């Protein structure tokens, strides 16, 4: 079975993002809201999840499970995107409009992953 190029693109992006959690952990730890304890562990777990789910996306027998996992992950990391929007320091000095656009972008990413759940 040949998988569509956009599935490979999605897998590549999640693997790359996951690896970045380990390359530049401080960047991700900075956006974890203070209400969440142990941000270092959260960073490691979310980075590992992105890598594993990205790999599982391209394995035909795990694509659907990985897509559901990505949907759950995107929901789980939404508080970090919201925190970036609300907290100037966590927003890396990005314009507020970019941080705002990131919020509904999660819906687009969830929809993209949903395409592979059936």
Biopython code that builds the backbone (N, CA, C, O; Angstrom):
import numpy as np
from Bio.PDB.StructureBuilder import StructureBuilder

atoms = [
    (1, "UNK", "N", (0.843, -1.179, 0.000)),
    (1, "UNK", "CA", (0.000, 0.000, 0.000)),
    (1, "UNK", "C", (0.894, 1.250, 0.000)),
    (1, "UNK", "O", (1.762, 1.393, 0.861)),
    (2, "UNK", "N", (0.682, 2.133, -0.946)),
    (2, "UNK", "CA", (1.439, 3.378, -1.030)),
    (2, "UNK", "C", (0.683, 4.455, -0.259)),
    (2, "UNK", "O", (-0.497, 4.706, -0.505)),
    (3, "UNK", "N", (1.377, 5.078, 0.664)),
    (3, "UNK", "CA", (0.757, 6.117, 1.470)),
    (3, "UNK", "C", (0.860, 7.452, 0.752)),
    (3, "UNK", "O", (1.818, 7.687, 0.017)),
    (4, "UNK", "N", (-0.126, 8.339, 0.957)),
    (4, "UNK", "CA", (-0.090, 9.651, 0.290)),
    (4, "UNK", "C", (1.047, 10.525, 0.825)),
    (4, "UNK", "O", (1.445, 10.413, 1.985)),
    (5, "UNK", "N", (1.555, 11.393, -0.044)),
    (5, "UNK", "CA", (2.685, 12.255, 0.308)),
    (5, "UNK", "C", (2.383, 13.137, 1.517)),
    (5, "UNK", "O", (3.286, 13.447, 2.294)),
    (6, "UNK", "N", (1.112, 13.549, 1.686)),
    (6, "UNK", "CA", (0.790, 14.442, 2.803)),
    (6, "UNK", "C", (0.852, 13.717, 4.144)),
    (6, "UNK", "O", (1.040, 14.345, 5.186)),
    (7, "UNK", "N", (0.694, 12.401, 4.117)),
    (7, "UNK", "CA", (0.870, 11.636, 5.346)),
    (7, "UNK", "C", (2.358, 11.585, 5.711)),
    (7, "UNK", "O", (2.719, 11.706, 6.881)),
    (8, "UNK", "N", (3.210, 11.406, 4.709)),
    (8, "UNK", "CA", (4.657, 11.449, 4.945)),
    (8, "UNK", "C", (5.081, 12.834, 5.446)),
    (8, "UNK", "O", (5.945, 12.946, 6.316)),
    (9, "UNK", "N", (4.476, 13.871, 4.899)),
    (9, "UNK", "CA", (4.778, 15.230, 5.338)),
    (9, "UNK", "C", (4.401, 15.404, 6.802)),
    (9, "UNK", "O", (5.182, 15.936, 7.592)),
    (10, "UNK", "N", (3.210, 14.959, 7.161)),
    (10, "UNK", "CA", (2.767, 15.070, 8.547)),
    (10, "UNK", "C", (3.722, 14.304, 9.463)),
    (10, "UNK", "O", (4.138, 14.817, 10.503)),
    (11, "UNK", "N", (4.061, 13.093, 9.078)),
    (11, "UNK", "CA", (4.972, 12.281, 9.895)),
    (11, "UNK", "C", (6.307, 12.990, 10.065)),
    (11, "UNK", "O", (6.839, 13.059, 11.173)),
    (12, "UNK", "N", (6.847, 13.514, 8.977)),
    (12, "UNK", "CA", (8.128, 14.218, 9.012)),
    (12, "UNK", "C", (8.063, 15.412, 9.959)),
    (12, "UNK", "O", (8.982, 15.629, 10.749)),
    (13, "UNK", "N", (6.988, 16.183, 9.883)),
    (13, "UNK", "CA", (6.855, 17.372, 10.724)),
    (13, "UNK", "C", (6.782, 17.010, 12.207)),
    (13, "UNK", "O", (7.385, 17.688, 13.039)),
    (14, "UNK", "N", (6.048, 15.947, 12.544)),
    (14, "UNK", "CA", (5.950, 15.549, 13.949)),
    (14, "UNK", "C", (7.263, 14.976, 14.452)),
    (14, "UNK", "O", (7.655, 15.243, 15.588)),
    (15, "UNK", "N", (7.948, 14.195, 13.632)),
    (15, "UNK", "CA", (9.249, 13.654, 14.042)),
    (15, "UNK", "C", (10.235, 14.798, 14.262)),
    (15, "UNK", "O", (10.959, 14.818, 15.257)),
    (16, "UNK", "N", (10.260, 15.740, 13.340)),
    (16, "UNK", "CA", (11.154, 16.891, 13.452)),
    (16, "UNK", "C", (10.844, 17.715, 14.703)),
    (16, "UNK", "O", (11.749, 18.097, 15.445)),
    (17, "UNK", "N", (9.567, 17.982, 14.926)),
    (17, "UNK", "CA", (9.161, 18.742, 16.122)),
    (17, "UNK", "C", (9.545, 17.979, 17.389)),
    (17, "UNK", "O", (10.018, 18.577, 18.356)),
    (18, "UNK", "N", (9.346, 16.673, 17.386)),
    (18, "UNK", "CA", (9.700, 15.867, 18.550)),
    (18, "UNK", "C", (11.182, 15.891, 18.843)),
    (18, "UNK", "O", (11.591, 16.009, 19.999)),
    (19, "UNK", "N", (11.987, 15.780, 17.806)),
    (19, "UNK", "CA", (13.440, 15.844, 17.980)),
    (19, "UNK", "C", (13.867, 17.205, 18.523)),
    (19, "UNK", "O", (14.821, 17.306, 19.294)),
    (20, "UNK", "N", (13.160, 18.235, 18.117)),
    (20, "UNK", "CA", (13.487, 19.584, 18.577)),
    (20, "UNK", "C", (13.271, 19.745, 20.087)),
    (20, "UNK", "O", (13.919, 20.578, 20.721)),
    (21, "UNK", "N", (12.369, 18.955, 20.658)),
    (21, "UNK", "CA", (12.149, 18.982, 22.109)),
    (21, "UNK", "C", (13.435, 18.610, 22.852)),
    (21, "UNK", "O", (13.672, 19.069, 23.970)),
    (22, "UNK", "N", (14.253, 17.778, 22.220)),
    (22, "UNK", "CA", (15.492, 17.338, 22.850)),
    (22, "UNK", "C", (16.681, 18.223, 22.454)),
    (22, "UNK", "O", (17.653, 18.343, 23.201)),
    (23, "UNK", "N", (16.591, 18.837, 21.278)),
    (23, "UNK", "CA", (17.643, 19.760, 20.826)),
    (23, "UNK", "C", (17.587, 21.081, 21.590)),
    (23, "UNK", "O", (18.615, 21.617, 22.002)),
    (24, "UNK", "N", (16.369, 21.598, 21.773)),
    (24, "UNK", "CA", (16.179, 22.898, 22.426)),
    (24, "UNK", "C", (15.084, 22.791, 23.487)),
    (24, "UNK", "O", (14.019, 23.390, 23.338)),
    (25, "UNK", "N", (15.333, 22.042, 24.542)),
    (25, "UNK", "CA", (14.285, 21.823, 25.546)),
    (25, "UNK", "C", (13.801, 23.107, 26.215)),
    (25, "UNK", "O", (12.621, 23.229, 26.545)),
    (26, "UNK", "N", (14.697, 24.053, 26.412)),
    (26, "UNK", "CA", (14.323, 25.293, 27.090)),
    (26, "UNK", "C", (13.205, 26.034, 26.384)),
    (26, "UNK", "O", (12.365, 26.666, 27.025)),
    (27, "UNK", "N", (13.196, 25.953, 25.066)),
    (27, "UNK", "CA", (12.163, 26.620, 24.275)),
    (27, "UNK", "C", (10.776, 26.056, 24.607)),
    (27, "UNK", "O", (9.801, 26.803, 24.686)),
    (28, "UNK", "N", (10.698, 24.761, 24.795)),
    (28, "UNK", "CA", (9.410, 24.122, 25.073)),
    (28, "UNK", "C", (9.041, 24.236, 26.549)),
    (28, "UNK", "O", (7.874, 24.428, 26.891)),
    (29, "UNK", "N", (10.025, 24.117, 27.405)),
    (29, "UNK", "CA", (9.775, 24.228, 28.840)),
    (29, "UNK", "C", (9.218, 25.613, 29.169)),
    (29, "UNK", "O", (8.376, 25.759, 30.054)),
    (30, "UNK", "N", (9.694, 26.618, 28.452)),
    (30, "UNK", "CA", (9.269, 28.005, 28.666)),
    (30, "UNK", "C", (7.774, 28.211, 28.392)),
    (30, "UNK", "O", (7.162, 29.104, 28.977)),
    (31, "UNK", "N", (7.187, 27.405, 27.517)),
    (31, "UNK", "CA", (5.779, 27.623, 27.151)),
    (31, "UNK", "C", (4.811, 26.722, 27.915)),
    (31, "UNK", "O", (3.602, 26.775, 27.694)),
    (32, "UNK", "N", (5.340, 25.904, 28.804)),
    (32, "UNK", "CA", (4.463, 25.054, 29.618)),
    (32, "UNK", "C", (3.919, 25.913, 30.755)),
    (32, "UNK", "O", (4.692, 26.473, 31.532)),
    (33, "UNK", "N", (2.606, 26.019, 30.858)),
    (33, "UNK", "CA", (2.016, 26.863, 31.908)),
    (33, "UNK", "C", (2.476, 26.432, 33.298)),
    (33, "UNK", "O", (2.661, 25.241, 33.548)),
    (34, "UNK", "N", (2.662, 27.394, 34.205)),
    (34, "UNK", "CA", (3.147, 27.079, 35.556)),
    (34, "UNK", "C", (2.225, 26.142, 36.345)),
    (34, "UNK", "O", (2.661, 25.495, 37.297)),
    (35, "UNK", "N", (0.965, 26.073, 35.952)),
    (35, "UNK", "CA", (0.031, 25.179, 36.646)),
    (35, "UNK", "C", (0.421, 23.711, 36.471)),
    (35, "UNK", "O", (0.026, 22.862, 37.271)),
    (36, "UNK", "N", (1.189, 23.416, 35.432)),
    (36, "UNK", "CA", (1.629, 22.045, 35.176)),
    (36, "UNK", "C", (2.960, 21.818, 35.880)),
    (36, "UNK", "O", (3.920, 22.556, 35.661)),
    (37, "UNK", "N", (3.011, 20.814, 36.710)),
    (37, "UNK", "CA", (4.228, 20.514, 37.458)),
    (37, "UNK", "C", (5.164, 19.675, 36.603)),
    (37, "UNK", "O", (4.724, 18.952, 35.709)),
    (38, "UNK", "N", (6.445, 19.775, 36.879)),
    (38, "UNK", "CA", (7.506, 19.028, 36.212)),
    (38, "UNK", "C", (7.542, 19.273, 34.699)),
    (38, "UNK", "O", (7.353, 18.344, 33.913)),
    (39, "UNK", "N", (7.783, 20.514, 34.298)),
    (39, "UNK", "CA", (7.808, 20.830, 32.869)),
    (39, "UNK", "C", (8.883, 20.081, 32.082)),
    (39, "UNK", "O", (8.711, 19.828, 30.889)),
    (40, "UNK", "N", (9.991, 19.724, 32.738)),
    (40, "UNK", "CA", (11.031, 18.957, 32.034)),
    (40, "UNK", "C", (10.500, 17.595, 31.606)),
    (40, "UNK", "O", (10.741, 17.152, 30.483)),
    (41, "UNK", "N", (9.785, 16.942, 32.496)),
    (41, "UNK", "CA", (9.202, 15.637, 32.168)),
    (41, "UNK", "C", (8.135, 15.782, 31.084)),
    (41, "UNK", "O", (8.070, 14.964, 30.166)),
    (42, "UNK", "N", (7.310, 16.806, 31.185)),
    (42, "UNK", "CA", (6.281, 17.048, 30.174)),
    (42, "UNK", "C", (6.922, 17.261, 28.811)),
    (42, "UNK", "O", (6.426, 16.756, 27.804)),
    (43, "UNK", "N", (8.019, 18.004, 28.774)),
    (43, "UNK", "CA", (8.730, 18.232, 27.516)),
    (43, "UNK", "C", (9.246, 16.919, 26.937)),
    (43, "UNK", "O", (9.081, 16.659, 25.745)),
    (44, "UNK", "N", (9.864, 16.097, 27.767)),
    (44, "UNK", "CA", (10.404, 14.814, 27.308)),
    (44, "UNK", "C", (9.283, 13.924, 26.785)),
    (44, "UNK", "O", (9.406, 13.333, 25.712)),
    (45, "UNK", "N", (8.187, 13.826, 27.544)),
    (45, "UNK", "CA", (7.084, 12.961, 27.143)),
    (45, "UNK", "C", (6.412, 13.437, 25.849)),
    (45, "UNK", "O", (6.087, 12.627, 24.980)),
    (46, "UNK", "N", (6.208, 14.748, 25.728)),
    (46, "UNK", "CA", (5.557, 15.252, 24.519)),
    (46, "UNK", "C", (6.484, 15.121, 23.310)),
    (46, "UNK", "O", (6.021, 14.811, 22.212)),
    (47, "UNK", "N", (7.773, 15.350, 23.496)),
    (47, "UNK", "CA", (8.721, 15.179, 22.396)),
    (47, "UNK", "C", (8.792, 13.726, 21.950)),
    (47, "UNK", "O", (8.772, 13.435, 20.754)),
    (48, "UNK", "N", (8.874, 12.817, 22.916)),
    (48, "UNK", "CA", (8.910, 11.386, 22.584)),
    (48, "UNK", "C", (7.615, 10.967, 21.887)),
    (48, "UNK", "O", (7.639, 10.195, 20.929)),
    (49, "UNK", "N", (6.488, 11.482, 22.376)),
    (49, "UNK", "CA", (5.202, 11.143, 21.751)),
    (49, "UNK", "C", (5.158, 11.613, 20.302)),
    (49, "UNK", "O", (4.668, 10.889, 19.435)),
    (50, "UNK", "N", (5.658, 12.803, 20.030)),
    (50, "UNK", "CA", (5.657, 13.308, 18.652)),
    (50, "UNK", "C", (6.520, 12.427, 17.747)),
    (50, "UNK", "O", (6.133, 12.126, 16.618)),
    (51, "UNK", "N", (7.673, 12.020, 18.239)),
    (51, "UNK", "CA", (8.552, 11.158, 17.443)),
    (51, "UNK", "C", (7.893, 9.806, 17.183)),
    (51, "UNK", "O", (7.835, 9.348, 16.042)),
    (52, "UNK", "N", (7.404, 9.177, 18.232)),
    (52, "UNK", "CA", (6.788, 7.850, 18.106)),
    (52, "UNK", "C", (5.552, 7.906, 17.218)),
    (52, "UNK", "O", (5.385, 7.067, 16.333)),
    (53, "UNK", "N", (4.687, 8.887, 17.446)),
    (53, "UNK", "CA", (3.473, 9.000, 16.632)),
    (53, "UNK", "C", (3.812, 9.301, 15.177)),
    (53, "UNK", "O", (3.150, 8.797, 14.270)),
    (54, "UNK", "N", (4.835, 10.115, 14.948)),
    (54, "UNK", "CA", (5.270, 10.400, 13.587)),
    (54, "UNK", "C", (5.723, 9.139, 12.870)),
    (54, "UNK", "O", (5.386, 8.920, 11.706)),
    (55, "UNK", "N", (6.484, 8.318, 13.564)),
    (55, "UNK", "CA", (6.937, 7.041, 12.980)),
    (55, "UNK", "C", (5.743, 6.130, 12.732)),
    (55, "UNK", "O", (5.631, 5.521, 11.668)),
    (56, "UNK", "N", (4.855, 6.036, 13.711)),
    (56, "UNK", "CA", (3.685, 5.170, 13.575)),
    (56, "UNK", "C", (2.745, 5.612, 12.456)),
    (56, "UNK", "O", (2.019, 4.792, 11.895)),
    (57, "UNK", "N", (2.757, 6.899, 12.131)),
    (57, "UNK", "CA", (1.914, 7.373, 11.026)),
    (57, "UNK", "C", (2.257, 6.681, 9.709)),
    (57, "UNK", "O", (1.370, 6.395, 8.905)),
    (58, "UNK", "N", (3.539, 6.415, 9.489)),
    (58, "UNK", "CA", (3.952, 5.864, 8.197)),
    (58, "UNK", "C", (3.967, 4.339, 8.160)),
    (58, "UNK", "O", (4.307, 3.742, 7.139)),
    (59, "UNK", "N", (3.603, 3.720, 9.262)),
    (59, "UNK", "CA", (3.447, 2.265, 9.271)),
    (59, "UNK", "C", (1.970, 1.972, 9.039)),
    (59, "UNK", "O", (1.141, 2.295, 9.890)),
    (60, "UNK", "N", (1.626, 1.366, 7.904)),
    (60, "UNK", "CA", (0.208, 1.198, 7.550)),
    (60, "UNK", "C", (-0.651, 0.549, 8.640)),
    (60, "UNK", "O", (-1.833, 0.871, 8.762)),
    (61, "UNK", "N", (-0.080, -0.349, 9.423)),
    (61, "UNK", "CA", (-0.883, -1.034, 10.444)),
    (61, "UNK", "C", (-1.043, -0.209, 11.726)),
    (61, "UNK", "O", (-1.769, -0.622, 12.630)),
    (62, "UNK", "N", (-0.374, 0.953, 11.821)),
    (62, "UNK", "CA", (-0.524, 1.811, 13.007)),
    (62, "UNK", "C", (-0.948, 3.238, 12.662)),
    (62, "UNK", "O", (-1.026, 4.087, 13.550)),
    (63, "UNK", "N", (-1.218, 3.509, 11.400)),
    (63, "UNK", "CA", (-1.567, 4.868, 10.982)),
    (63, "UNK", "C", (-2.774, 5.401, 11.738)),
    (63, "UNK", "O", (-2.739, 6.522, 12.247)),
    (64, "UNK", "N", (-3.836, 4.615, 11.818)),
    (64, "UNK", "CA", (-5.062, 5.092, 12.479)),
    (64, "UNK", "C", (-4.839, 5.378, 13.958)),
    (64, "UNK", "O", (-5.305, 6.393, 14.476)),
    (65, "UNK", "N", (-4.138, 4.494, 14.625)),
    (65, "UNK", "CA", (-3.855, 4.692, 16.051)),
    (65, "UNK", "C", (-3.001, 5.942, 16.247)),
    (65, "UNK", "O", (-3.247, 6.734, 17.157)),
    (66, "UNK", "N", (-1.999, 6.114, 15.390)),
    (66, "UNK", "CA", (-1.128, 7.287, 15.480)),
    (66, "UNK", "C", (-1.911, 8.570, 15.244)),
    (66, "UNK", "O", (-1.684, 9.568, 15.928)),
    (67, "UNK", "N", (-2.823, 8.555, 14.290)),
    (67, "UNK", "CA", (-3.633, 9.746, 14.006)),
    (67, "UNK", "C", (-4.476, 10.120, 15.223)),
    (67, "UNK", "O", (-4.569, 11.297, 15.571)),
    (68, "UNK", "N", (-5.089, 9.133, 15.872)),
    (68, "UNK", "CA", (-5.851, 9.410, 17.095)),
    (68, "UNK", "C", (-4.920, 9.926, 18.195)),
    (68, "UNK", "O", (-5.288, 10.824, 18.952)),
    (69, "UNK", "N", (-3.730, 9.364, 18.279)),
    (69, "UNK", "CA", (-2.755, 9.826, 19.260)),
    (69, "UNK", "C", (-2.362, 11.277, 19.030)),
    (69, "UNK", "O", (-2.225, 12.050, 19.978)),
    (70, "UNK", "N", (-2.181, 11.642, 17.763)),
    (70, "UNK", "CA", (-1.836, 13.032, 17.436)),
    (70, "UNK", "C", (-2.972, 13.974, 17.801)),
    (70, "UNK", "O", (-2.736, 15.073, 18.303)),
    (71, "UNK", "N", (-4.192, 13.549, 17.552)),
    (71, "UNK", "CA", (-5.347, 14.373, 17.939)),
    (71, "UNK", "C", (-5.343, 14.603, 19.451)),
    (71, "UNK", "O", (-5.550, 15.725, 19.911)),
    (72, "UNK", "N", (-5.108, 13.547, 20.213)),
    (72, "UNK", "CA", (-5.064, 13.693, 21.671)),
    (72, "UNK", "C", (-3.900, 14.572, 22.103)),
    (72, "UNK", "O", (-4.033, 15.381, 23.021)),
    (73, "UNK", "N", (-2.764, 14.413, 21.444)),
    (73, "UNK", "CA", (-1.600, 15.234, 21.765)),
    (73, "UNK", "C", (-1.867, 16.712, 21.476)),
    (73, "UNK", "O", (-1.514, 17.579, 22.276)),
    (74, "UNK", "N", (-2.486, 16.992, 20.340)),
    (74, "UNK", "CA", (-2.794, 18.384, 19.993)),
    (74, "UNK", "C", (-3.749, 19.019, 21.004)),
    (74, "UNK", "O", (-3.630, 20.201, 21.327)),
    (75, "UNK", "N", (-4.681, 18.234, 21.491)),
    (75, "UNK", "CA", (-5.590, 18.736, 22.534)),
    (75, "UNK", "C", (-4.813, 18.967, 23.829)),
    (75, "UNK", "O", (-5.026, 19.962, 24.522)),
    (76, "UNK", "N", (-3.914, 18.043, 24.144)),
    (76, "UNK", "CA", (-3.139, 18.142, 25.393)),
    (76, "UNK", "C", (-2.191, 19.336, 25.395)),
    (76, "UNK", "O", (-1.952, 19.927, 26.448)),
    (77, "UNK", "N", (-1.650, 19.700, 24.243)),
    (77, "UNK", "CA", (-0.689, 20.808, 24.215)),
    (77, "UNK", "C", (-1.356, 22.167, 23.985)),
    (77, "UNK", "O", (-0.677, 23.194, 23.961)),
    (78, "UNK", "N", (-2.661, 22.175, 23.819)),
    (78, "UNK", "CA", (-3.360, 23.446, 23.607)),
    (78, "UNK", "C", (-3.110, 24.446, 24.730)),
    (78, "UNK", "O", (-2.958, 25.634, 24.445)),
    (79, "UNK", "N", (-3.062, 24.021, 25.996)),
    (79, "UNK", "CA", (-2.777, 25.009, 27.049)),
    (79, "UNK", "C", (-1.447, 25.740, 26.848)),
    (79, "UNK", "O", (-1.327, 26.905, 27.226)),
    (80, "UNK", "N", (-0.458, 25.084, 26.266)),
    (80, "UNK", "CA", (0.827, 25.751, 26.012)),
    (80, "UNK", "C", (0.655, 26.849, 24.967)),
    (80, "UNK", "O", (1.238, 27.925, 25.100)),
    (81, "UNK", "N", (-0.137, 26.589, 23.930)),
    (81, "UNK", "CA", (-0.385, 27.616, 22.913)),
    (81, "UNK", "C", (-1.162, 28.793, 23.499)),
    (81, "UNK", "O", (-0.891, 29.951, 23.182)),
    (82, "UNK", "N", (-2.118, 28.485, 24.345)),
    (82, "UNK", "CA", (-2.896, 29.528, 25.013)),
    (82, "UNK", "C", (-1.997, 30.341, 25.957)),
    (82, "UNK", "O", (-2.112, 31.565, 26.026)),
    (83, "UNK", "N", (-1.120, 29.667, 26.668)),
    (83, "UNK", "CA", (-0.185, 30.337, 27.577)),
    (83, "UNK", "C", (0.754, 31.262, 26.789)),
    (83, "UNK", "O", (1.060, 32.367, 27.238)),
    (84, "UNK", "N", (1.200, 30.813, 25.632)),
    (84, "UNK", "CA", (2.052, 31.665, 24.790)),
    (84, "UNK", "C", (1.319, 32.939, 24.394)),
    (84, "UNK", "O", (1.910, 34.018, 24.357)),
    (85, "UNK", "N", (0.025, 32.810, 24.099)),
    (85, "UNK", "CA", (-0.784, 33.962, 23.709)),
    (85, "UNK", "C", (-0.986, 34.923, 24.880)),
    (85, "UNK", "O", (-0.989, 36.141, 24.702)),
    (86, "UNK", "N", (-1.153, 34.368, 26.065)),
    (86, "UNK", "CA", (-1.474, 35.184, 27.230)),
    (86, "UNK", "C", (-0.256, 35.755, 27.948)),
    (86, "UNK", "O", (-0.370, 36.756, 28.655)),
    (87, "UNK", "N", (0.899, 35.135, 27.778)),
    (87, "UNK", "CA", (2.090, 35.524, 28.523)),
    (87, "UNK", "C", (3.171, 36.020, 27.571)),
    (87, "UNK", "O", (3.687, 35.261, 26.751)),
    (88, "UNK", "N", (3.502, 37.284, 27.687)),
    (88, "UNK", "CA", (4.452, 37.918, 26.755)),
    (88, "UNK", "C", (5.802, 37.197, 26.738)),
    (88, "UNK", "O", (6.386, 36.993, 25.674)),
    (89, "UNK", "N", (6.291, 36.816, 27.910)),
    (89, "UNK", "CA", (7.586, 36.141, 27.999)),
    (89, "UNK", "C", (7.560, 34.776, 27.305)),
    (89, "UNK", "O", (8.522, 34.399, 26.636)),
    (90, "UNK", "N", (6.465, 34.041, 27.465)),
    (90, "UNK", "CA", (6.338, 32.724, 26.841)),
    (90, "UNK", "C", (6.116, 32.833, 25.337)),
    (90, "UNK", "O", (6.318, 31.863, 24.607)),
    (91, "UNK", "N", (5.706, 34.000, 24.873)),
    (91, "UNK", "CA", (5.425, 34.207, 23.451)),
    (91, "UNK", "C", (6.639, 34.518, 22.606)),
    (91, "UNK", "O", (6.512, 34.770, 21.408)),
    (92, "UNK", "N", (7.836, 34.505, 23.220)),
    (92, "UNK", "CA", (9.100, 34.719, 22.489)),
    (92, "UNK", "C", (9.133, 36.035, 21.720)),
    (92, "UNK", "O", (9.879, 36.169, 20.750)),
    (93, "UNK", "N", (8.333, 37.002, 22.146)),
    (93, "UNK", "CA", (8.329, 38.292, 21.467)),
    (93, "UNK", "C", (7.651, 38.273, 20.103)),
    (93, "UNK", "O", (7.759, 39.233, 19.340)),
    (94, "UNK", "N", (6.950, 37.178, 19.795)),
    (94, "UNK", "CA", (6.228, 37.107, 18.519)),
    (94, "UNK", "C", (5.042, 38.062, 18.546)),
    (94, "UNK", "O", (4.474, 38.311, 19.609)),
    (95, "UNK", "N", (4.664, 38.595, 17.400)),
    (95, "UNK", "CA", (3.477, 39.463, 17.367)),
    (95, "UNK", "C", (2.249, 38.715, 17.879)),
    (95, "UNK", "O", (2.083, 37.518, 17.643)),
    (96, "UNK", "N", (1.405, 39.444, 18.578)),
    (96, "UNK", "CA", (0.211, 38.849, 19.174)),
    (96, "UNK", "C", (-0.679, 38.178, 18.133)),
    (96, "UNK", "O", (-1.303, 37.157, 18.423)),
    (97, "UNK", "N", (-0.746, 38.735, 16.928)),
    (97, "UNK", "CA", (-1.615, 38.155, 15.906)),
    (97, "UNK", "C", (-1.125, 36.761, 15.496)),
    (97, "UNK", "O", (-1.936, 35.887, 15.189)),
    (98, "UNK", "N", (0.191, 36.550, 15.490)),
    (98, "UNK", "CA", (0.722, 35.225, 15.145)),
    (98, "UNK", "C", (0.356, 34.224, 16.242)),
    (98, "UNK", "O", (-0.046, 33.096, 15.957)),
    (99, "UNK", "N", (0.498, 34.645, 17.482)),
    (99, "UNK", "CA", (0.155, 33.772, 18.593)),
    (99, "UNK", "C", (-1.346, 33.465, 18.611)),
    (99, "UNK", "O", (-1.764, 32.372, 18.994)),
    (100, "UNK", "N", (-2.138, 34.441, 18.194)),
    (100, "UNK", "CA", (-3.585, 34.219, 18.117)),
    (100, "UNK", "C", (-3.927, 33.225, 17.007)),
    (100, "UNK", "O", (-4.772, 32.351, 17.197)),
    (101, "UNK", "N", (-3.281, 33.352, 15.862)),
    (101, "UNK", "CA", (-3.548, 32.461, 14.724)),
    (101, "UNK", "C", (-3.178, 31.019, 15.063)),
    (101, "UNK", "O", (-3.774, 30.077, 14.542)),
    (102, "UNK", "N", (-2.201, 30.858, 15.931)),
    (102, "UNK", "CA", (-1.806, 29.496, 16.343)),
    (102, "UNK", "C", (-2.946, 28.752, 17.026)),
    (102, "UNK", "O", (-3.021, 27.526, 16.946)),
    (103, "UNK", "N", (-3.829, 29.478, 17.695)),
    (103, "UNK", "CA", (-4.897, 28.822, 18.446)),
    (103, "UNK", "C", (-5.864, 28.066, 17.526)),
    (103, "UNK", "O", (-6.066, 26.869, 17.726)),
    (104, "UNK", "N", (-6.468, 28.719, 16.526)),
    (104, "UNK", "CA", (-7.346, 27.958, 15.629)),
    (104, "UNK", "C", (-6.569, 27.018, 14.692)),
    (104, "UNK", "O", (-7.148, 26.098, 14.115)),
    (105, "UNK", "N", (-5.277, 27.249, 14.544)),
    (105, "UNK", "CA", (-4.471, 26.344, 13.732)),
    (105, "UNK", "C", (-4.511, 24.930, 14.303)),
    (105, "UNK", "O", (-4.393, 23.954, 13.562)),
    (106, "UNK", "N", (-4.678, 24.821, 15.622)),
    (106, "UNK", "CA", (-4.799, 23.499, 16.244)),
    (106, "UNK", "C", (-5.973, 22.729, 15.651)),
    (106, "UNK", "O", (-5.894, 21.513, 15.472)),
    (107, "UNK", "N", (-7.056, 23.429, 15.348)),
    (107, "UNK", "CA", (-8.226, 22.774, 14.757)),
    (107, "UNK", "C", (-7.876, 22.230, 13.373)),
    (107, "UNK", "O", (-8.283, 21.125, 13.012)),
    (108, "UNK", "N", (-7.131, 22.998, 12.615)),
    (108, "UNK", "CA", (-6.699, 22.560, 11.279)),
    (108, "UNK", "C", (-5.817, 21.321, 11.398)),
    (108, "UNK", "O", (-5.973, 20.369, 10.633)),
    (109, "UNK", "N", (-4.894, 21.333, 12.354)),
    (109, "UNK", "CA", (-4.006, 20.193, 12.538)),
    (109, "UNK", "C", (-4.771, 18.958, 13.012)),
    (109, "UNK", "O", (-4.471, 17.837, 12.601)),
    (110, "UNK", "N", (-5.752, 19.173, 13.870)),
    (110, "UNK", "CA", (-6.601, 18.059, 14.319)),
    (110, "UNK", "C", (-7.374, 17.488, 13.134)),
    (110, "UNK", "O", (-7.474, 16.270, 12.985)),
    (111, "UNK", "N", (-7.912, 18.352, 12.304)),
    (111, "UNK", "CA", (-8.654, 17.894, 11.118)),
    (111, "UNK", "C", (-7.729, 17.122, 10.174)),
    (111, "UNK", "O", (-8.127, 16.100, 9.614)),
    (112, "UNK", "N", (-6.516, 17.599, 10.001)),
    (112, "UNK", "CA", (-5.548, 16.913, 9.133)),
    (112, "UNK", "C", (-5.291, 15.492, 9.659)),
    (112, "UNK", "O", (-5.303, 14.530, 8.892)),
    (113, "UNK", "N", (-5.060, 15.373, 10.961)),
    (113, "UNK", "CA", (-4.832, 14.050, 11.549)),
    (113, "UNK", "C", (-6.082, 13.188, 11.454)),
    (113, "UNK", "O", (-5.991, 11.983, 11.220)),
    (114, "UNK", "N", (-7.240, 13.795, 11.632)),
    (114, "UNK", "CA", (-8.504, 13.049, 11.586)),
    (114, "UNK", "C", (-8.701, 12.327, 10.244)),
    (114, "UNK", "O", (-9.356, 11.288, 10.177)),
    (115, "UNK", "N", (-8.135, 12.885, 9.203)),
    (115, "UNK", "CA", (-8.276, 12.278, 7.866)),
    (115, "UNK", "C", (-7.704, 10.858, 7.817)),
    (115, "UNK", "O", (-8.037, 10.089, 6.915)),
    (116, "UNK", "N", (-6.860, 10.513, 8.765)),
    (116, "UNK", "CA", (-6.201, 9.203, 8.758)),
    (116, "UNK", "C", (-6.714, 8.282, 9.864)),
    (116, "UNK", "O", (-6.075, 7.280, 10.185)),
    (117, "UNK", "N", (-7.862, 8.618, 10.444)),
    (117, "UNK", "CA", (-8.404, 7.795, 11.528)),
    (117, "UNK", "C", (-9.346, 6.698, 11.031)),
    (117, "UNK", "O", (-9.842, 5.899, 11.825)),
    (118, "UNK", "N", (-9.591, 6.658, 9.722)),
    (118, "UNK", "CA", (-10.495, 5.616, 9.200)),
    (118, "UNK", "C", (-9.946, 5.004, 7.952)),
    (118, "UNK", "O", (-10.569, 4.113, 7.376)),
]
sb = StructureBuilder()
sb.init_structure("model")
sb.init_model(0)
sb.init_chain("A")
sb.init_seg("    ")
for serial, (resi, resn, name, xyz) in enumerate(atoms, 1):
    if name == "N":
        sb.init_residue(resn, " ", resi, " ")
    sb.init_atom(name, np.array(xyz, "f"), 0.0, 1.0, " ", f" {name:<3s}", serial, name[0])
structure = sb.get_structure()
